[in-house]
Amino acid sequence: MFMHKTALLAALSALLLSQAQAATTVKIATISPLSGAVSNLGVQMKNGTQLAINEMKPEFAKLGMNLSLVAYDDQADPATGTSAARRVVADKTVLGLVGPLTSGVAIPATQVMSTSHLVAVAPVATSEKVTDRGLKNVNRVCARDDAQGSAGGNFVAGTLKAKSVYVLNDKTPYGQGMAAEAEKAMKAKGLRVVQSEGVPAEDRDFTAVITKIQTLKPDAIYFAGLYGQIGPFTQQLRAKGVQTPIVSGDGLDSPDYVKLAGKDVSNVYFTSLAPSLAVVPAAKKVADQYQKTFGAPMQGTAIMAYDSTKVLLTGILNAAKANGNKVPTREQVETAVRGGTFKGLLTGDVKFNANGDRTAAKIYVEALKNGQRSTATTLNVTRK
């Protein structure tokens, strides 16, 4: 009988403990491609988020909150990502989202989230439409397409001194927006656009495009898309003996691009939203911990996700403290993130304007020579 009562009390205690823990659970969600052609970027985003969560768990524990990550795979598909956003909204323990990764997913997914006041901090979703809709729950730590695209276009005209250019995009909001801005900048500098066309993001056979490039002989190629597509394009182009410079955006910021394009790939440039770890002394400790935790080097998307998560988690903590050290509402977190000033991040201080865009950001132009990356130039971007 004594043992029976003891067992009963133990079970009751466990139940009460479980209920107490459930009442104080705080989750952060990510929505990114964890499978498919651009999964490297999606996994980087998830891992960068997890790293920041690991670091800040003790601060939440002091307030009696159990902090954890729930990650959703959107396969870079807007419908899949929007469905994931609905599931995130339905989980009342989720107080914020890091992501989505791509603009094509971010635009519809955050729209679904807006009425619930569930805040999103996007690491690398660059389309102007992400923030130009004026949603109070949407913020991002990266520069926009109108800044990144024009930076790439000016690089083609200024540094490469090209007189003619062939422009490609992957027919996604990201690719179309950035190609349009790059093309606008290049035309303003007097470049002749010999061709401007979109190729579906799933295309991997570029025979027809390369034939046109060989005929038109542009001085440079600007391709706005993601590494999973531009890698095979580069490989096929170089296999035909065409060494024309290729310029792109942060969608190339993945070691898997070199694997797809060829380890000796050269004369390739891309605008990056994240600094090289070599130029951020404070990042070494974070990068070492990333390598130790995930068994892979920290890349640009992981850096941006790490900073996005720090912004989101600090916003939640600020909202909790203003709420008497209690779990805040989603609306309180939404207000704290949009109105906060966040310091000590790998990419510098973060403050958002009325639309959720970062008021001061940097764009880095990276060069690939024999598969090795180096920073060609750094540009400052400000936005009121």
N, C-alpha and C positions, 0 to 999 in steps of 0.2 A: 504493500500500500504506500509506504514511504517513497519507494522508488517511482511508483506511479505518479504521485503528487509532484515529485521533483521533475519528472519528465514533462508533466503537464505545465508546470511553472516555466520550465525552460522553453517549451514551445510557445507559451504565451509571451514570454519576454522577447523571443525571436520575432514573433508577429508584430509586437509593439515597436521593436527596433526597425523592422522592415517598413512599417507604416510611417515612422518618423523620418526614415531616410527618403522614402518616396515623396514625402511632403516637402523636402528641401532639395530635391534633385533639380539641377540646372543644366540644361543641355545647349550645346552649340551645334548647328548643322552645317554641313557643306553639301553643295550640289556641283558636281564636276564629272567629266568623263573618266571613269575608272576602268573602262574597257573600250576597245576600238582604236581607231587610227591615231588619236591624239591623247591616249590615256596617260602618256608620260607627264604631260602638263597637268592633267587632272589628279594624278597621284601626288605630284609635287605640291599641288594646292592643299590636298588633304593632309599630307605629312607636315607641311609648314604650319597648318592650323593646329594639328595635334601637338607639335613641339611647343607652341605658345601656350596651349592649354596645360600641358605638363608643367610648365614653369609657373603658371599662375594658380594652379590648384590650391596651394597652401593659403593664398590670400582669401579664396572663397571658403575654405574650410574654417577659417577664423570666424566667419559669419554664419557657420553652420550649414554651408551649402556644398553639395557634392557635384562637382563640375565634370562633365563628360562630353564626348563628341559622338554625333550620329552622322554617318556619311552616306550620301545617296549617289548612285551612278546614273548620270543623265545621258551617257553615250554621245554627248555633244548634239543631242536631238531636242529641239524645242518642245515637242509634245511630251517626251519622256521627262524632261526637266520640269515642265509645268505640272505634270502629275506628281512629281516628287515634291514640288512646292506646296501642293495641296496637302500632302501627308505631313509635311513639316508644320504647316499652319494648324493642323488638327492635333498635333502633339503639344499640349499646353505647357509642358516642361521646357520646350525650346524657346529661348529668349532672343535668339539672333542667328543670322546666317552669314557665313563667309562664302562669297560667291554670288551667283553662279560664275563659272569660269568664262564662258563665251558670251558675247553680246547677244547672239541669236537665242540663247536660252535665257539670259538675264532679263531681257525686255518683257517677255510674257510671264516669266516666273515671278518677278517682283511685282508685276501688276496684280497677280493673283494674291500676293501677300499683303498688298497695301491696305486693304480694309481691316486687316487684323492688327495693323501697326507693327508687324514683325519686321525688325530692322535688318537690312542687308548691308554688308560692307564688301564691295567687290574688289578683288586684288588686281585683275587685268582685263575686265570687260570695258572696252575702250570706245564703243559707238556713242556718238553724241546723244542718241535717242535714249540711252540708259538713264541719263539724268535730266535731259531737256523736257521730260514729261512733268517735272515739278513734283514728283512723289516724295513725301516727307520721310519715307522709310528707306530710301535708296541713296547710298553713298559709295564713293570709290576712292582708293588711294593712288590710282595711276593717272597719268595724263590721258587726254581724250584723243580720238582719231584725228580731229582737226589740228591738234598739235603734233601728234606723231606722224601723220601723213605728210603734213607740210615740212616737217623736219627731214623726212626721207626724200621728199622731192627737192628740197633745197640742197641736200647732200649730193644728189645726182647732178644738179646743175652747177653747184659751186665746187665741191671737192673733186668729183669725177670729171667735171667740165664736159659733160655730154652735150651733144647738139640735137640728138634724136633719141627717142625712147619708145619701147614697146610696153604697154601697160596691161597687166592681167589682174583679175580678182577671182575669188572663189565663189561668188554669188551669194555669200552670206552677208548679214548686216555689217559684220566686222570688216570683211574684205572689200565690200562695195564702198563703205564709208571711207576707209583709209585710202583706197585707190583714188577715189574722187578728190580727196584733199591733196594727195600727192600730185595728181594730174594738174590740179588747179595751180599749185605752187610751181610746178615745172613750166607750165604754159606762161605764167607770169614772168619767168626768167628767160623766156624766148625759146624754150625747147620745142621741137617738132614731135608731136605724138604720132608715130607712124601707124599705130594700131592700138585700140583700147577695147578689150573684150572680157567677158566673164566665162569661166569654165566651172562646171559643177564641182563642188567640193569632193565628191566621190571619184572623179575622173583620175585615172593613173596612166593613161596612154596619151602622150603629148606629140605624137608623130605629126599631126596636121599643124599644130601650133609651131613646132620647131621648123617645119618646112617654110612657114610664113616668115619666121624670124630669119632664116637663112636667105630668103629672098629680099626682105626689106633691110637687112643689115643695120639694125639700130645700134647706137653707141652704148646703150644700157637697157636693161630689162627691169621693170618694177612689177613685182608680183605680191599682191596683198592676199595672204592666206595663212595656212598653218603648215607646220613642218611635215606632217604626214603626207601632204600632197606636193609641196615644193621640193621635198627631198627627191622623190622619183623624177620630177621635172628636171632638177639640176643634173641628176645622174644621166638621164637620157640626152640632155642638151650637151653636156661635156663629152659623152660618148660619140656624138656627131662631130666633135672637134670644135664646137662653138665655145669660145672663152669669154664671151661678152659678160661684163659685170652684171650681177644679179643683186638687186636691192629689195628688201622686204621689211616687215615690221616685227613686233615681238613674238609673233606666231612661230618664228624660227628659233626662239630662245629655248632650245632643247638639245641635249647631247644626241638624241635619236635622229636629229636632222643629218648630222655627219654620217651616222650609220647608213642612212638611206641615200644620201647624196654621194658618198664615197669618202674614205678617210683622207684622201689627198685634195679634197675640194678647196679651191681658192677663188679669189676675186668675187667673194660674196660678202654682202654687208646687210646689217639689219638694225633697226632702231629697237632699243630695249628699254623697258620701263624700270628695270631693276639694275642697280650698280653691280659691277663685278666685285666679288668678295675681296679681291686684292686691293681695291681702292677704299674699302670701308674697314679700318682697323678694328672697330668694335664688333665686327661680324665674325671674327675668327672663332671666338668662343662658341657662338651660336652654331656656326658651320661645323665645328668639331662635334658638338652634341648631336647635330642632325646626322652626321656620318655614323656616329656611334649608335644612334637609335634606329636608323633606317637602313644602314649599310650601303648608302649611296651619297654622292656629293650633293650639297645644297645648290640648287639652280635658281634662276631668276624668279620663276613663278612661286617657288617655295618661299623666297625672301619676301615677295609682295604679300603672300598669304599669311606669313608670320606677322608682318606689320599690321595687316588688316585685322587679324585675330586679337592682337594687342589692343588695337583701337576699340574693337567691340567689347572685349572683356573689361577694359578700363571703364568704358561707358556703363556697363552693367554694374560694376562696383560703385561707381559714382552715383548711379541711380539708387542702388541699395542703401548707401550711406544716407542719401537724402530722404530715404523712406524708412528711417529708423533702424537701419541694418537688417531690414527684412527683404525677402525676395521682391524685386520691383515688378511692376506691370510691364507689358510690352510697350505700351505707350510712353511710360517713363524712360525706358531704355532708348526708344526712338528719339526722344527729346534730348537725352544726355549725349548720345552719339553725335547728332547733328550739331549740337551747340558746344561741344567740348573742344579743348586744345590738348593734343596728345604729344608728349615729348619723349625723347630718348629712343626713338625708333631707328631701325637700320637705314631707312631711306630719308631720315630727317623728321622734323616736327610736322604734324598733320593738323590741319584745321579745314573745315568744310565751309563752302559758301551756301547760299540759300537753296541751291539746287542739289547740293550733295557732292559737288566737285571739289577736289583738293585745291586750295588757293595757291599753293606753291609746290611744284613737282619738278623732276628732272627727267630728261630723255638722254639716253646714251646711244651713240652710234658705234656698233661693234663690227669688227672686221674678222673674216675667217681666211686664214692663209695656211694651206696644207692641213686643214682641219683644226687649226689652233686659233683660239679666240683672243682678240686684244681690243681695247677701247680706242676708237679713232678720235672721238670728240664727245663733249658733254654740253648739253643745252639746258638752260633754265626756262621753265614754263610757269607763268603766273596767270591767275584767273580771279577776277573779282566776284 
